[in-house]
Amino acid sequence: QGQLVESGGGLVQAGGSLRLSCAASGRTFSYDAMGWFRQAPGKEREFVAAISWSGRSTFYGDSVKGRFTISRDVAENSVFLQMNSLKPEDTAVYHCTAGSMALLLRDEYDTWGQGTQVTVSS
């Protein structure tokens, strides 16, 4: 499996923006997608966004559509999540993930990073 390392989390006021980054390394040849999911205390894990390995196709969870944008740097084997118009309910640990697009869209993940905390204050 590959290794995934996230960065870019932090504390922001409601309405603000943050940009998360994730670098993939190691055995990534079997992946056809990268993405993000989040986990808030006391809540179920939630799919956030996914992007195909080529970067041509993107998918979003309903709660972030129109506010978040996922993108990818194919040459650098990285994925990014631009988060705008943040809300307190976006507060969670955000994990980068990579693997099969079919699994990501079913909220199933083979590998993920340690996560980065995003806190949105009201």
C-alpha positions as CSV (number, residue, x, y, z in Angstrom):
1,Q,0.0,0.0,0.0
2,G,1.0,3.6,-0.4
3,Q,1.5,6.2,2.2
4,L,-0.6,9.3,2.5
5,V,0.4,12.4,4.4
6,E,-2.1,15.3,4.9
7,S,-1.4,18.9,5.8
8,G,-3.2,22.3,5.9
9,G,-5.8,21.9,8.7
10,G,-6.4,24.5,11.4
11,L,-8.9,26.8,13.0
12,V,-11.0,29.2,11.0
13,Q,-14.1,31.3,11.5
14,A,-17.4,30.4,9.9
15,G,-17.4,31.7,6.3
16,G,-13.7,31.3,6.0
17,S,-11.5,29.1,3.8
18,L,-8.9,26.4,4.2
19,R,-6.9,24.3,1.7
20,L,-5.9,20.8,2.6
21,S,-3.0,19.0,0.8
22,C,-2.2,15.3,0.6
23,A,1.0,13.7,-0.8
24,A,1.0,10.0,-1.8
25,S,4.1,7.9,-2.0
26,G,5.1,4.3,-2.2
27,R,2.9,1.6,-3.9
28,T,0.3,3.7,-5.6
29,F,0.2,1.9,-8.9
30,S,-3.1,0.1,-8.1
31,Y,-5.0,3.2,-7.3
32,D,-7.5,4.8,-9.7
33,A,-8.7,7.6,-7.4
34,M,-7.8,9.8,-4.5
35,G,-10.2,11.5,-2.1
36,W,-11.1,12.8,1.3
37,F,-13.4,11.7,4.1
38,R,-14.0,13.2,7.5
39,Q,-14.8,12.0,11.0
40,A,-16.3,14.2,13.6
41,P,-16.6,13.1,17.3
42,G,-19.8,11.2,17.9
43,K,-20.7,11.1,14.2
44,E,-20.4,8.6,11.4
45,R,-17.6,8.8,8.9
46,E,-18.6,10.9,5.9
47,F,-17.4,10.9,2.3
48,V,-16.3,14.4,1.3
49,A,-14.9,14.2,-2.3
50,A,-13.1,12.0,-4.7
51,I,-11.1,12.6,-7.9
52,S,-10.0,10.1,-10.6
53,W,-6.3,9.4,-10.9
54,S,-6.2,11.4,-14.1
55,G,-8.0,14.3,-12.4
56,R,-10.7,14.4,-15.1
57,S,-13.6,13.2,-12.9
58,T,-14.7,14.6,-9.5
59,F,-17.4,13.6,-7.1
60,Y,-18.7,15.4,-3.9
61,G,-20.7,14.6,-0.9
62,D,-24.0,16.4,-0.8
63,S,-23.1,18.5,2.3
64,V,-20.1,20.1,0.6
65,K,-21.2,20.5,-3.0
66,G,-20.7,24.0,-4.2
67,R,-18.4,24.9,-1.3
68,F,-15.5,22.4,-1.6
69,T,-13.3,21.7,-4.6
70,I,-11.0,18.7,-5.1
71,S,-8.1,18.9,-7.4
72,R,-5.0,16.9,-8.2
73,D,-1.4,17.4,-9.3
74,V,-0.7,14.2,-11.2
75,A,3.1,14.9,-11.5
76,E,3.4,15.4,-7.8
77,N,1.1,12.5,-6.8
78,S,-0.9,14.9,-4.7
79,V,-4.5,15.8,-4.0
80,F,-5.9,19.1,-2.6
81,L,-9.2,20.1,-1.0
82,Q,-10.1,23.8,-1.2
83,M,-12.8,24.5,1.4
84,N,-14.8,27.7,1.1
85,S,-17.7,29.1,3.0
86,L,-16.9,26.8,6.0
87,K,-19.5,26.1,8.6
88,P,-19.2,24.9,12.2
89,E,-20.6,21.5,11.1
90,D,-17.6,21.0,8.8
91,T,-15.5,20.6,12.0
92,A,-13.9,17.2,11.8
93,V,-10.7,15.3,11.2
94,Y,-10.1,15.1,7.5
95,H,-8.4,12.0,6.1
96,C,-6.9,11.7,2.7
97,T,-7.6,8.3,1.0
98,A,-6.6,6.5,-2.2
99,G,-7.8,3.4,-3.9
100,S,-10.7,2.2,-6.1
101,M,-13.1,5.0,-7.1
102,A,-16.0,2.4,-6.8
103,L,-15.1,1.8,-3.2
104,L,-14.5,5.5,-2.3
105,L,-18.0,6.3,-3.7
106,R,-19.4,3.6,-1.4
107,D,-17.7,5.2,1.6
108,E,-15.2,2.3,1.8
109,Y,-11.5,2.9,2.1
110,D,-8.5,0.6,1.8
111,T,-5.9,3.1,3.0
112,W,-5.9,6.6,4.5
113,G,-3.6,9.1,6.2
114,Q,-3.4,10.1,9.8
115,G,-5.7,13.0,9.2
116,T,-5.7,16.7,9.8
117,Q,-8.0,18.6,12.2
118,V,-10.3,21.3,10.8
119,T,-12.1,23.4,13.3
120,V,-14.7,26.0,12.3
121,S,-15.8,28.4,15.0
122,S,-19.2,30.2,14.9
